[in-house]
Amino acid sequence: MSELASQSQDSESQDSQAIYVHWPWCQSKCPYCDFNSHVGMDMGMEEYRDLILRDLAHAKAQFDQRPVHSVFFGGGTPSLMEPFVAGQILENIDQIFGLAHDAEVTLEANPSSVENARMQGFAAAGINRFSLGIQSLRDADLRKLGRAHDAKTALEAVALAQRHVGRVSIDLIYARHGQKFHDWMTELDEVLSLGLDHLSLYQLTIEPGTVYARLHREGRLALPDDEAGADMYEATLEACANAGLFAYEISNLAKPGFESRHNQTYWRYEPYLGVGPGAHGRPRLGGQIFETHHAAKPSDWALGTIQANCLSQDDELSERLVMGLRLWEGLDLSFLQKMGKQLDHAALSKSLPGGLIKEARHDYLQLSPQGRLVLEHLLPIIDGHITSS
């Protein structure tokens, strides 16, 4: 088993959790986006804050109380929030659960003159990590992606974020409409020259119900084929590794020690609370895992609509596989024994083409980079080789 995997064994013994705070509003809807986001804020800042505090109080009353190692303000565009609101939410989290002195506190931000000006305020409020939605350093592509900023504003945002907090990540989309291999690699070199410690790199995918889905259906949006996308991905991993950033997850690369602690909470299947419109959670109560889901529409969420169900064993197994196998460190399978199951690792290895599995044992499974790239296709095969013990 890899060293990282052994370090993450029995993660719940750490007795801590993460909290995701959803801000659902944006200035505009990007044509590729299928997230729970809404144009135009339909409540005041203080009302939103009070409703988040309500959600936190409900979680305290209903589930195990654990100290918090990570808070993530996601969206939507949470950098449209006033910094004092983020500060008051963090103060409440600390009062209710206890916020670790070294907690990772991330806020997603879009580059714009207004949001850039708020960075110092967010840092003073307790944000210590920014995740910037740069998406591209090409103005023409930014317009196609429906982004309001240009490359100059994006670079200004990176510099400001680096000045105000110790950790900065940026999101980029590759295999974009009309993008060639050389074009992407040139753009990536420019990004790597910024000296960032974390990158989230996503291949453009067509999500149902988006503007891009309609354009693609009408033949008006031509994307690189799967082979070209795979070539870009493999070259990206190599270029980033040469710059000291390693793929600890399918789409996330970091310098050692700068991995996203919050996202690792999801992938390692540790407890987390989700508050805000549409937010999901996996809190614990008495050793059981619960699935929580707030109403997605802000006006419904304001009414206190929330679903909470004890997760079935089959659902837990599926989630642990899909989340854990994304990681370079692999998946500790000791949870299977508690379920009365086991992995037939020898039969699994024989059933798959060579090069997709890096290591397989009854208590551990690690995919290769090539295997992680086709994880969606491997999951039903892996699941089919998990049997009753």
TORSE-167436 format. One line per 10 residues: for each residue x, y, z of N, C-alpha, C. Coordinates in steps of 0.02 Angstrom, whole numbers. Layout:
N
X Y Z X Y Z X Y Z | ...
//
This chain:
389
43 -60 0 0 0 0 44 62 0 | 24 113 -37 64 174 -40 66 207 29 | 117 249 39 125 284 103 65 330 116 | 42 366 64 -14 411 72 -77 373 92 | -87 314 60 -146 276 76 -144 252 148 | -85 231 172 -81 207 241 -94 264 290 | -72 325 270 -84 383 313 -158 399 319 | -196 384 265 -267 403 265 -312 347 289 | -284 290 311 -325 236 337 -364 259 398 | -424 231 404 -466 244 462 -471 319 475
-488 356 420 -488 430 425 -537 455 476 | -590 416 490 -639 441 538 -612 440 609 | -556 405 621 -527 407 688 -500 476 703 | -491 517 651 -469 586 662 -523 627 696 | -585 603 693 -641 635 729 -650 708 710 | -641 724 646 -653 792 624 -696 789 561 | -714 847 536 -757 851 478 -742 914 438 | -771 918 379 -767 978 337 -837 1007 332 | -841 1069 311 -905 1103 300 -903 1137 232 | -954 1123 192 -963 1156 128 -1019 1207 134
-1006 1269 114 -1055 1323 117 -1070 1345 45 | -1133 1337 25 -1150 1353 -45 -1181 1423 -52 | -1151 1462 -97 -1177 1527 -117 -1204 1517 -188 | -1269 1523 -200 -1297 1500 -264 -1300 1552 -320 | -1278 1613 -307 -1291 1667 -356 -1229 1683 -398 | -1243 1701 -460 -1192 1723 -508 -1216 1786 -543 | -1170 1822 -573 -1189 1879 -614 -1218 1858 -680 | -1196 1799 -705 -1223 1771 -767 -1211 1696 -766 | -1247 1660 -809 -1241 1587 -812 -1196 1568 -870 | -1142 1532 -856 -1096 1511 -909 -1128 1456 -950
-1116 1453 -1016 -1151 1406 -1059 -1134 1333 -1048 | -1079 1319 -1013 -1059 1249 -1000 -1079 1226 -930 | -1105 1270 -889 -1114 1257 -817 -1181 1224 -802 | -1179 1169 -763 -1240 1137 -740 -1244 1137 -664 | -1205 1180 -631 -1207 1185 -558 -1271 1220 -536 | -1284 1214 -471 -1342 1248 -443 -1325 1322 -434 | -1336 1361 -487 -1322 1433 -485 -1380 1471 -515 | -1390 1531 -490 -1447 1572 -510 -1423 1644 -521 | -1448 1675 -573 -1430 1744 -590 -1475 1791 -551 | -1443 1836 -513 -1481 1885 -475 -1498 1861 -405
-1473 1896 -355 -1484 1877 -285 -1553 1899 -263 | -1591 1852 -235 -1661 1866 -216 -1671 1871 -141 | -1616 1884 -104 -1622 1897 -32 -1562 1940 -11 | -1567 1971 47 -1513 2013 72 -1456 1972 101 | -1398 2004 107 -1339 1971 134 -1351 1945 205 | -1383 1987 246 -1395 1966 315 -1444 1908 319 | -1495 1908 275 -1542 1852 275 -1507 1787 255 | -1464 1791 203 -1426 1732 183 -1383 1708 241 | -1348 1754 273 -1305 1735 330 -1346 1700 384 | -1404 1728 402 -1445 1700 456 -1470 1631 438
-1485 1619 374 -1508 1553 353 -1452 1502 355 | -1391 1523 337 -1333 1478 344 -1323 1460 417 | -1328 1509 461 -1321 1495 533 -1375 1448 557 | -1436 1454 529 -1490 1407 545 -1470 1336 525 | -1443 1328 464 -1423 1262 441 -1369 1232 487 | -1322 1274 508 -1269 1249 552 -1297 1228 619 | -1344 1266 646 -1375 1247 710 -1413 1182 703 | -1446 1173 647 -1483 1110 635 -1435 1051 633 | -1379 1060 599 -1330 1006 594 -1302 988 663 | -1291 1039 703 -1265 1027 771 -1315 985 811
-1379 999 803 -1431 964 842 -1443 893 817 | -1430 880 753 -1451 817 724 -1395 765 718 | -1332 787 713 -1278 741 697 -1220 746 746 | -1173 699 740 -1114 700 783 -1079 767 777 | -1057 793 835 -1019 855 834 -944 839 829 | -914 866 778 -843 855 766 -809 921 752 | -747 930 773 -711 991 754 -701 994 679 | -689 1054 654 -688 1065 582 -616 1078 558 | -595 1038 508 -528 1046 481 -528 1084 415 | -588 1095 386 -590 1129 321 -659 1159 311
-660 1220 283 -722 1254 262 -711 1276 190 | -762 1264 149 -758 1282 78 -820 1322 59 | -810 1385 39 -864 1426 12 -866 1417 -63 | -917 1381 -88 -922 1367 -160 -985 1395 -190 | -992 1389 -256 -1050 1419 -288 -1065 1390 -355 | -1102 1431 -394 -1110 1503 -387 -1044 1541 -386 | -1050 1603 -364 -991 1646 -360 -988 1677 -290 | -960 1640 -241 -960 1665 -172 -918 1728 -162 | -875 1746 -209 -838 1808 -202 -883 1869 -212 | -946 1859 -231 -995 1913 -232 -1021 1928 -161
-1008 1883 -116 -1027 1892 -46 -986 1949 -15 | -1017 1985 32 -979 2034 69 -932 1997 118 | -869 2017 123 -823 1981 167 -847 1974 239 | -884 2023 266 -906 2018 335 -953 1958 345 | -990 1940 292 -1035 1882 297 -995 1818 305 | -942 1811 263 -899 1752 270 -867 1749 339 | -846 1807 364 -815 1809 431 -862 1788 485 | -924 1811 482 -973 1793 534 -992 1719 530 | -995 1691 470 -1008 1620 463 -951 1579 494 | -889 1600 482 -832 1565 510 -831 1570 586
-848 1628 612 -852 1636 685 -904 1589 715 | -960 1581 681 -1013 1537 705 -991 1464 703 | -956 1445 649 -931 1377 644 -883 1363 701 | -840 1411 716 -792 1401 770 -828 1395 837 | -880 1436 848 -917 1434 911 -954 1368 920 | -983 1342 866 -1025 1282 870 -983 1219 871 | -936 1213 825 -900 1150 816 -827 1154 838 | -797 1213 834 -726 1220 844 -689 1215 778 | -657 1269 758 -620 1272 695 -546 1263 711 | -516 1211 683 -446 1196 697 -402 1257 682
-349 1265 722 -306 1324 713 -273 1324 645 | -263 1265 615 -232 1261 549 -283 1241 496 | -347 1256 508 -399 1237 460 -387 1270 392 | -402 1234 340 -401 1260 272 -469 1293 259 | -469 1356 240 -531 1394 228 -527 1423 158 | -565 1394 112 -561 1411 41 -622 1450 19 | -612 1498 -25 -667 1533 -57 -656 1534 -132 | -707 1512 -169 -705 1516 -242 -715 1589 -263 | -677 1611 -312 -683 1680 -335 -675 1684 -410 | -712 1728 -440 -703 1743 -511 -662 1807 -519
-620 1811 -569 -581 1872 -579 -626 1929 -605 | -629 1983 -570 -662 2044 -592 -636 2100 -549 | -644 2162 -572 -619 2218 -534 -652 2222 -465 | -718 2207 -463 -755 2211 -399 -731 2156 -352 | -728 2095 -377 -710 2039 -333 -636 2041 -314 | -593 2064 -360 -522 2071 -342 -513 2119 -284 | -554 2172 -283 -548 2222 -230 -569 2194 -162 | -607 2139 -161 -630 2110 -97 -581 2061 -67 | -528 2043 -103 -484 1990 -79 -453 2006 -11 | -431 2067 -2 -401 2085 62 -452 2077 118
-514 2096 106 -567 2089 156 -580 2016 172 | -581 1973 121 -591 1902 133 -534 1873 174 | -473 1892 158 -416 1867 197 -421 1889 270 | -442 1951 282 -450 1975 350 -507 1938 386 | -556 1914 348 -613 1878 377 -597 1806 395 | -540 1780 371 -520 1712 389 -508 1666 329 | -519 1691 268 -504 1650 210 -429 1644 203 | -403 1582 195 -331 1574 187 -312 1537 123 | -363 1526 81 -350 1493 16 -403 1517 -34 | -380 1539 -92 -426 1559 -146 -424 1507 -201
-482 1491 -228 -488 1449 -288 -517 1493 -343 | -477 1511 -392 -496 1561 -442 -521 1528 -506 | -580 1549 -528 -609 1521 -589 -581 1556 -652 | -518 1544 -666 -485 1576 -723 -512 1548 -789 | -511 1481 -795 -537 1442 -851 -495 1447 -915 | -467 1504 -930 -426 1511 -990 -386 1576 -985 | -329 1577 -1021 -290 1639 -1027 -295 1667 -1098 | -347 1647 -1134 -357 1670 -1202 -423 1708 -1205 | -420 1772 -1223 -480 1814 -1221 -536 1787 -1266 | -519 1763 -1325 -570 1737 -1371 -605 1677 -1340
-567 1633 -1307 -597 1574 -1276 -638 1593 -1215 | -616 1642 -1178 -655 1665 -1120 -723 1691 -1142 | -725 1726 -1199 -790 1749 -1224 -834 1689 -1244 | -804 1638 -1277 -843 1579 -1295 -870 1543 -1233 | -831 1544 -1180 -851 1511 -1117 -900 1552 -1076 | -916 1611 -1101 -964 1654 -1066 -936 1688 -1005 | -870 1693 -1001 -838 1724 -943 -837 1799 -951 | -845 1836 -896 -848 1908 -898 -779 1941 -896 | -727 1904 -876 -661 1933 -869 -619 1921 -931 | -563 1956 -936 -514 1942 -988 -450 1916 -955
-401 1898 -997 -340 1867 -971 -303 1915 -925 | -302 1979 -941 -266 2028 -900 -296 2030 -830 | -363 2032 -825 -395 2033 -759 -382 1968 -721 | -379 1912 -758 -365 1848 -727 -296 1848 -694 | -247 1873 -730 -179 1874 -703 -174 1922 -644 | -211 1978 -647 -212 2024 -590 -242 1989 -529 | -295 1948 -540 -326 1912 -485 -277 1863 -453 | -239 1828 -494 -190 1780 -467 -138 1817 -424 | -113 1873 -449 -62 1910 -412 -90 1937 -346 | -152 1962 -347 -183 1987 -285 -194 1931 -235
-219 1875 -260 -232 1818 -216 -167 1794 -183 | -114 1790 -222 -49 1768 -195 -23 1817 -144 | -40 1881 -151 -17 1931 -105 -53 1926 -38 | -117 1906 -39 -159 1910 21 -163 1844 60 | -154 1787 28 -158 1723 63 -100 1679 43 | -88 1628 82 -31 1585 69 -43 1533 15 | -106 1519 0 -120 1465 -46 -170 1487 -99 | -154 1473 -162 -197 1493 -218 -201 1435 -268 | -262 1419 -289 -273 1370 -342 -312 1404 -398 | -302 1380 -459 -344 1406 -513 -375 1348 -552
-435 1360 -578 -469 1313 -621 -456 1331 -694 | -442 1281 -735 -433 1290 -806 -472 1236 -843 | -499 1254 -901 -534 1206 -944 -492 1196 -1007 | -480 1132 -1025 -443 1117 -1086 -487 1073 -1131 | -460 1057 -1190 -499 1022 -1243 -561 1063 -1259 | -549 1128 -1265 -604 1174 -1280 -620 1175 -1354 | -674 1210 -1369 -697 1216 -1438 -641 1241 -1484 | -622 1198 -1532 -571 1217 -1581 -499 1217 -1555 | -488 1195 -1494 -420 1199 -1465 -376 1143 -1492 | -316 1162 -1511 -266 1114 -1536 -217 1097 -1479
-184 1040 -1487 -137 1016 -1437 -84 1068 -1422 | -53 1096 -1473 1 1145 -1462 -25 1207 -1427 | -85 1228 -1445 -114 1288 -1413 -122 1278 -1338 | -147 1219 -1319 -157 1205 -1248 -90 1202 -1211 | -41 1169 -1240 23 1161 -1206 57 1229 -1198 | 50 1273 -1247 78 1341 -1240 44 1378 -1184 | -22 1372 -1180 -60 1406 -1127 -41 1377 -1059 | -34 1311 -1055 -15 1279 -992 54 1303 -969 | 101 1310 -1014 167 1336 -996 161 1405 -964 | 117 1447 -991 107 1513 -962 79 1508 -891
33 1462 -881 4 1452 -815 57 1428 -766 | 98 1380 -787 149 1352 -742 201 1404 -723 | 211 1455 -764 259 1507 -749 236 1552 -692 | 171 1545 -671 145 1587 -618 166 1564 -549 | 194 1504 -544 219 1479 -480 165 1459 -431 | 109 1435 -457 53 1414 -414 69 1347 -381 | 36 1335 -323 48 1272 -288 -8 1221 -300 | -61 1241 -336 -117 1195 -348 -153 1215 -412 | -171 1166 -452 -210 1176 -513 -267 1126 -515 | -325 1148 -538 -381 1104 -554 -393 1110 -629
-381 1056 -666 -383 1057 -739 -438 1010 -763 | -487 1037 -797 -545 998 -817 -553 997 -893 | -562 937 -920 -578 933 -991 -650 954 -1001 | -662 996 -1052 -729 1021 -1064 -776 963 -1081 | -829 957 -1042 -878 905 -1055 -946 938 -1067 | -987 903 -1105 -1054 928 -1121 -1103 902 -1071 | -1131 947 -1031 -1178 928 -978 -1250 940 -1002 | -1294 892 -989 -1364 899 -1011 -1396 962 -983 | -1438 993 -1024 -1475 1050 -1001 -1438 1116 -1006 | -1376 1116 -1030 -1337 1178 -1036 -1343 1206 -1107
-1323 1268 -1115 -1321 1299 -1182 -1273 1260 -1227 | -1217 1238 -1199 -1169 1200 -1238 -1199 1134 -1262 | -1242 1103 -1223 -1274 1041 -1244 -1316 1053 -1306 | -1352 1108 -1307 -1393 1124 -1366 -1349 1139 -1427 | -1296 1178 -1417 -1252 1194 -1473 -1218 1131 -1500 | -1198 1087 -1455 -1166 1025 -1476 -1214 981 -1515 | -1276 978 -1492 -1328 938 -1525 -1342 965 -1595 | -1337 1030 -1603 -1350 1063 -1667 -1289 1063 -1713 | -1234 1034 -1690 -1174 1031 -1730 -1136 1096 -1733 | -1147 1140 -1685 -1116 1206 -1685 -1060 1212 -1634
-1041 1156 -1603 -988 1157 -1553 -945 1095 -1562 | -889 1104 -1595 -845 1048 -1610 -789 1045 -1558 | -785 990 -1523 -734 980 -1472 -682 930 -1496 | -621 932 -1470 -572 880 -1486 -600 811 -1470 | -582 761 -1510 -608 694 -1497 -574 664 -1435 | -598 605 -1415 -574 573 -1353 -499 561 -1354 | -473 540 -1412 -401 526 -1416 -361 590 -1408 | -384 644 -1439 -348 708 -1432 -352 732 -1360 | -410 724 -1328 -416 743 -1258 -371 703 -1213 | -365 638 -1227 -320 595 -1187 -247 616 -1196
-229 633 -1258 -160 656 -1271 -146 720 -1232 | -194 766 -1231 -185 828 -1193 -177 812 -1119 | -217 766 -1094 -214 749 -1023 -146 720 -1004 | -122 672 -1043 -59 640 -1027 -1 690 -1031 | -2 733 -1081 51 783 -1087 46 835 -1031 | -15 849 -1009 -25 896 -953 6 868 -889 | -7 804 -875 22 774 -815 98 777 -816 | 127 764 -875 200 765 -880 228 835 -870 | 196 884 -903 220 953 -897 214 979 -825 | 159 962 -793 149 984 -724 198 950 -677
210 885 -688 258 850 -645 328 880 -652 | 346 900 -713 411 932 -723 415 999 -686 | 356 1029 -673 354 1093 -637 343 1083 -562 | 342 1019 -541 335 1005 -470 264 997 -444 | 215 994 -490 146 983 -470 125 913 -493 | 99 874 -446 84 804 -459 9 791 -454 | -16 746 -496 -87 730 -499 -106 685 -441 | -128 715 -386 -150 674 -330 -222 650 -339 | -256 677 -389 -324 656 -407 -331 666 -482 | -383 640 -513 -389 641 -586 -377 711 -614
-410 761 -586 -409 829 -615 -372 879 -572 | -342 857 -517 -311 904 -470 -237 888 -461 | -196 940 -467 -124 933 -462 -98 983 -412 | -47 963 -374 -22 1007 -321 51 991 -307 | 84 1041 -280 149 1029 -250 139 989 -186 | 185 946 -168 176 906 -107 162 950 -47 | 109 933 -10 89 971 48 38 1025 34 | 21 1036 -30 -27 1088 -48 -91 1058 -79 | -102 994 -69 -165 964 -92 -224 997 -58 | -282 997 -90 -342 1025 -60 -367 978 -5
-361 1001 57 -384 960 114 -459 950 110 | -494 1001 86 -567 995 83 -588 941 33 | -561 945 -27 -580 895 -77 -558 825 -57 | -502 820 -22 -481 754 2 -532 726 52 | -566 769 88 -619 746 132 -672 707 94 | -692 734 36 -741 698 -5 -713 633 -31 | -653 637 -61 -625 578 -94 -605 523 -45 | -587 542 15 -570 492 66 -631 470 106 | -688 497 89 -753 479 119 -754 494 194 | -728 551 212 -732 575 281 -797 615 290
-817 627 352 -879 663 364 -876 736 342 | -931 760 315 -936 832 299 -1009 854 302 | -1017 917 320 -1083 949 320 -1089 993 259 | -1149 996 230 -1164 1041 176 -1219 1088 196 | -1208 1154 191 -1259 1203 209 -1267 1252 151 | -1329 1277 144 -1344 1323 89 -1386 1289 36 | -1413 1327 -11 -1457 1299 -63 -1424 1243 -104 | -1457 1186 -105 -1433 1130 -145 -1374 1092 -117 | -1349 1111 -58 -1289 1080 -31 -1304 1009 -7 | -1256 965 -19 -1259 896 5 -1212 886 63
-1224 836 104 -1179 820 158 -1177 745 170 | -1125 723 204 -1119 654 227 -1098 654 301 | -1142 681 344 -1126 681 416 -1133 612 446 | -1110 605 507 -1113 541 543 -1156 549 606 | -1187 494 625 -1225 492 688 -1222 421 714 | -1189 412 771 -1186 346 801 -1157 293 757 | -1107 311 717 -1074 263 674 -1108 253 607 | -1165 285 596 -1200 279 532 -1186 340 489 | -1188 329 423 -1176 382 375 -1244 407 349 | -1253 472 351 -1316 502 327 -1303 542 264
-1353 542 221 -1353 584 161 -1401 642 173 | -1375 703 169 -1418 761 178 -1418 803 113 | -1475 835 100 -1482 874 39 -1531 931 52 | -1507 992 45 -1549 1051 51 -1584 1066 -15 | -1641 1097 -12 -1678 1117 -72 -1633 1163 -115 | -1635 1152 -181 -1590 1188 -225 -1611 1260 -238 | -1675 1272 -245 -1698 1340 -259 -1693 1382 -196 | -1661 1441 -199 -1651 1480 -138 -1715 1494 -99 | -1770 1508 -133 -1833 1523 -97 -1859 1462 -61 | -1848 1401 -88 -1868 1340 -54 -1822 1325 4
-1757 1336 -7 -1708 1326 46 -1724 1371 106 | -1747 1433 92 -1763 1479 146 -1818 1453 191 | -1860 1409 165 -1914 1380 205 -1890 1323 250 | -1828 1304 242 -1800 1253 286 -1806 1182 259 | -1817 1176 193 -1825 1110 162 -1759 1073 161 | -1756 1016 195 -1695 974 196 -1715 901 201 | -1679 859 165 -1689 787 168 -1629 756 202 | -1642 708 246 -1589 672 280 -1608 599 285 | -1566 556 256 -1580 484 255 -1517 446 272 | -1526 391 307 -1470 347 322 -1449 312 257
-1386 317 240 -1361 290 177 -1361 214 178 | -1385 183 124 -1384 111 120 -1313 85 110 | -1303 22 125 -1237 -7 116 -1216 -7 43 | -1263 -21 -2 -1247 -22 -73 -1226 48 -97 | -1262 99 -74 -1245 167 -94 -1177 187 -66 | -1164 168 -4 -1100 184 26 -1043 152 -13 | -1052 89 -32 -1001 53 -71 -989 89 -137 | -1042 107 -172 -1035 140 -237 -999 206 -229 | -1017 244 -178 -985 310 -168 -912 303 -149 | -896 256 -106 -826 247 -86 -783 229 -147
-809 188 -191 -771 168 -250 -760 228 -297 | -815 262 -313 -809 317 -362 -768 375 -336 | -769 386 -271 -729 441 -242 -657 420 -230 | -647 363 -198 -580 343 -177 -534 324 -234 | -562 295 -287 -519 273 -342 -497 330 -387 | -523 390 -375 -499 449 -411 -429 470 -388 | -411 447 -328 -350 470 -296 -288 430 -318 | -233 466 -324 -169 432 -338 -152 383 -283 | -167 400 -220 -148 359 -164 -185 292 -162 | -239 285 -202 -276 223 -202 -328 221 -147
-362 164 -142 -418 156 -96 -406 99 -47 | -408 116 17 -405 66 70 -472 30 72 | -472 -36 63 -533 -74 58 -553 -109 124 | -525 -87 179 -540 -119 243 -614 -113 260 | -649 -62 232 -720 -54 246 -761 -113 220 | -734 -149 169 -771 -205 141 -782 -260 193 | -732 -270 236 -737 -322 287 -796 -307 334 | -806 -243 350 -862 -225 393 -929 -238 359 | -928 -238 293 -989 -251 255 -999 -325 240 | -951 -366 261 -955 -437 245 -939 -451 172
-896 -410 142 -879 -417 71 -804 -419 62 | -783 -438 2 -712 -438 -14 -703 -429 -89 | -644 -405 -108 -628 -396 -178 -590 -457 -204 | -614 -487 -258 -578 -541 -291 -527 -508 -337 | -471 -488 -307 -422 -447 -343 -388 -485 -399 | -378 -550 -390 -345 -589 -442 -389 -593 -504 | -454 -606 -495 -499 -609 -552 -507 -541 -585 | -508 -488 -544 -514 -421 -571 -455 -404 -616 | -395 -419 -592 -335 -404 -631 -335 -441 -698 | -360 -502 -698 -362 -541 -760 -415 -515 -808
-468 -484 -782 -524 -463 -824 -512 -396 -859 | -460 -360 -839 -447 -293 -867 -385 -293 -910 | -383 -251 -960 -321 -244 -1000 -263 -222 -956 | -203 -241 -977 -144 -222 -938 -134 -147 -936 | -106 -124 -880 -89 -54 -873 -142 -11 -840 | -201 -39 -824 -253 1 -793 -251 -2 -716 | -223 -56 -689 -217 -64 -617 -143 -61 -598 | -128 -19 -548 -59 -14 -524 -46 -66 -470 | -95 -74 -425 -88 -123 -371 -158 -146 -349 | -165 -211 -338 -230 -238 -316 -217 -293 -266
-249 -285 -207 -248 -338 -156 -319 -341 -127 | -330 -388 -82 -397 -394 -54 -416 -333 -12 | -365 -297 14 -379 -240 58 -358 -173 29 | -339 -172 -36 -313 -110 -65 -318 -113 -141 | -337 -55 -171 -341 -52 -244 -317 17 -266 | -270 17 -313 -243 78 -341 -243 73 -417 | -274 120 -450 -274 122 -523 -213 161 -548 | -194 148 -609 -141 186 -642 -171 251 -668 | -130 299 -690 -158 360 -721 -204 344 -779 | -187 294 -819 -230 274 -874 -296 244 -849
-292 207 -794 -353 179 -765 -399 231 -736 | -369 282 -703 -410 335 -674 -446 375 -729 | -413 380 -787 -443 418 -842 -506 384 -868 | -512 319 -861 -572 282 -884 -610 252 -825 | -605 285 -767 -635 259 -706 -710 245 -715 | -745 288 -750 -817 279 -759 -833 212 -791 | -790 189 -837 -801 125 -870 -779 66 -827 | -731 78 -782 -705 24 -740 -749 9 -680 | -786 59 -657 -823 50 -595 -871 -10 -595 | -912 -21 -647 -956 -80 -645 -917 -145 -646
-858 -145 -677 -818 -206 -678 -789 -220 -609 | -764 -167 -577 -737 -175 -509 -792 -197 -462 | -850 -165 -465 -905 -183 -422 -926 -255 -432 | -922 -280 -494 -940 -349 -508 -893 -400 -479 | -834 -378 -458 -785 -423 -427 -782 -416 -351 | -831 -381 -323 -838 -378 -250 -892 -426 -230 | -874 -475 -190 -920 -529 -172 -927 -534 -96 | -976 -573 -75 -984 -587 -3 -926 -629 22 | -902 -612 82 -844 -648 108 -868 -708 150
//
